Amino acid sequence: MEYRYFGGTGLKMSRISFGTQTFGWTTDKADAFRLLDYYIDQGGNYLDTADSYNDGASEEILGQWLRSRGKTDDLMIGTKVFFNEHAGAGSNEVGHSRRHILHSLERSLTRLGIEAVDLYQLHCYDRGVDIETVMQTMEDLIRAGKILHYGVSNFTPSVMMKMAMLGRLGQYRRPASLQLEYSLLVRSPEWELLPLCEEEHIGTLAWSPLAGGWLTGKYQRNTPPPENSRVGRNDREYDQPDKRDGARTWFILDELKKIAERRNVPVSQTALNWLRRKSSISSILIGARNLEQLEANMSCLRWDMSDEETRALDQASEVSAPYPYSFINSYSRESYRWKV
């Protein structure tokens, strides 16, 4: 396993992180335990969940495994808050109000069976609350020993910069990390989010590195998706063909398949290996429904993509930058400190 410093926390995080969103949904308790045991045996040390995953079942199963294995001292545990935890939740049981954060964290700690969360993440930017209120709540939770660090997920660069500046002024503790969607299909974080994180020493976790399964090679042109796939089950509207299916996607997949065939590895490993080459990413967050899937994806650590292969995928997945990035790319100078 490879490890990298996680932003400015002083902690080292495994290059591959494990997300538990499938626990209590497509993965039952017995299979979840097998997945967790395998991940830890391979040297992984960060486990990611959320209060809203399957009405809290993900946290409960993870907590049961932690208690049964007694391995909490060697691991970092992260969970999140924003979405309704269960169907029928009240109007104030959502978002980042101080009330909801405090109530949700207590429930998460109980389900996980731990005294403090290593990384407590704000799951989505909440436009309904002042960011200063949220940052003060995070500061209070750190001082109370309920969380060690906090991070954000799915935030805009402007809000993150405001949080970083408030932190520099000493008014509030700034976030330690950003969990962001980043893959060959989603490269827009390169325009501003990733340079910002590197400059401000903010750790990065790349979620959906396989773009909801699109970068595994399981989907074919002009063919309905398999019924047991994320797209076939309609797990997430964002992954549906009207959002992902297009000439660019198939062009990228064609290039991925060429490399995968030469290397004699699954297409998914090729997509994950491309992410491994990105110095801006602290850890790649993967999930799995079964042990075979987890083993295959973690095997991306056993080989290294060449510079030539990386450039080919960079070119295949390149996206035309909007203004003002397009203007800056044309007329400004190359950055002296940051490269994707």
Protein Blocks (a to p, Z undefined) as FASTA:
>chain_A
ZZddehjnopacdfbdcdfklgoplbcfklmmmmmmmmmmnopabdcddfkggghlmmmm
mmmmmmmnopmmmpccddddfbafbghiafklgcjdfklmmmmmmmmmmmnopabdfbac
dfbdcfkbcfklmmmmmmmmmmnopafbdcdehiafklmmmmmmmmmnomaccdfbdcdd
ddfklmmlmmmmmmmmmmnopacddehklgnolmnopacghiacdfkbmklnomalklpm
klmgcfklmmmmmmmmmmmmmnopafklmmmmmmmmpmkbmbacdddfbfklmmmmmmmm
mpccdfklmmmmmmmmpccdddfklmmmmmmccdfkbcZZ
